[in-house]
Amino acid sequence: MPPASEPAKLAAEVARIIDAAQMPNILWGWVALSLIGDMTEFVYIDFVIPDLKICLATRVLAAAGYPLCKDRSCNELKGNRTPNVLGRYRHHFPPEAYYHLPGSRPTLVSLLRKSDILLWLPKYEVGPPLPTTLT
């Protein structure tokens, strides 16, 4: 597992693990947005997973050494995770499963249900996008 201080590399490693298990996934949230620019400060890595694959994704990441948080009172389960703090990380959609990763910059890897985040998106599969025709 790469150091948690490198969110883009960590996101790529998590995606590789999930891809190897043949599970569709979409990188979502702040780290996905940071790939467009040169912003590396984000420590919240979110993946959207089809609902029926969440349990499998959780087991696959646990088997790869990612420590699943089982604390039901954890602030990550609240939509407003830091009510007394202002900032862009304050509000979020609570994940179905998540992993606190220690390091010089503690990082959070979250698995989100597709039906909670991308309800409008049709079913997607593992692999490159299907070719489309622009007219």
N, C-alpha and C positions, 0 to 999 in steps of 0.2 A: 504494500500500500504506500503511495507517495506521501510526502509530508503534507499535512493539512494546511500549510501556509501557501500552497500553490493550488488555489481553487479550480483553475481551468484544467490542470493536469489531473487533479483528483476527480473532477467531473468526467474526464475522458476515461479514467480507470474504472469508475463505477459503470459508465456506459459499456465499456468492453466486457465487464463481468455480466451485466444484464444481457447484452447482445449474445454472448457465448452460450447463455441459457435459452436462446431463441425466444426472447420475450420482447415484444414491441415496446418502445419507450421514446419519450420526447424530453429533451432537456428544456427546462422551463425556469422562469424567474430571473433573478438578478445576475447570476453567472451567465445564463444564456444571453442576456442583454449586453453583458460586459464583453462578450466575444466580438461584438460589432465594433466596439471602441477599444481603448487601451485602459480600461478600468479594472484593476485587479483587487480592489478592496473588499469585494463581496465574499462573505463566508457562508452564505446560504445557497446550497446546491439542491435544486428541486428537479425531480423527474416525474413526468406524468406516465402512469402505467394503466393499461386496461384493468378494469375492476376485477375481473376473474383471475388476473395474474398477480395481484398485490401480495397475496400470501406466499406464492412461489418466489417472487422477487425478494421478499423479506427473508425467506430461508436461504436463498442463494447468496445474498449479501452477508448474512450471519455466517454462513459456511466459509466465506472469503475473509472473515476476521473483522467485519464491521460490527461494532457493539450496539445492538438494538436497545433503545431507551424504553424501559418498561414502567417508568414512573408516571402514573396516571395523573399526578398533580403538577407535572412539568409545564412550564409556561408555554412551551411550543404547542401544546394542545389548545391554547386559547387564541382566538382571532386577534386580540390585542395583547401581544406577548410581553410588552413592557409598558404598562399603563402610566407610569410616572416618568417616562423618557420620551422626548420628541426625537423623531428621526425616521428615515425611510424604511428601516427594517421593522418598525413597530407593528404594523398590521400585516397579516398574511392569512392565507387559508390554512387551517390546521391540517397537518399531514395524517395519512393513514398509518404510516410507520416512519421512524426517523432514527438517525444515528448521530450522537455527539462524538466528534473526533477531537481528541486532545492535540495540543501543539502550541506553538508560539502564538498562533491565531486560531483559537478553537473554531471548528467548522461544523456545520450541520448539514447532513445529507437527508433529504426528505423524499418520501414516495407519496405522490398524490394520486387519487382516483381520477381516471379520465372523466367519469360522469360528474365529478365535482368541478372540474376545471375546464374541460373541452367537450362539453356535452354535445355541441353542434358538429363536432368533427366526426366524419364517418370512421368506420373500423379501419385500423391501420395494421400493417404487418411488418415483420422484421425484414430489413433489406433496403436498398435504395428506393427512392420514390418512383412510382410508375411514370413512364413518359406521358407527356400531355401535348396536345396540339394547340398552339395559340392561333386564333383566327381573328 
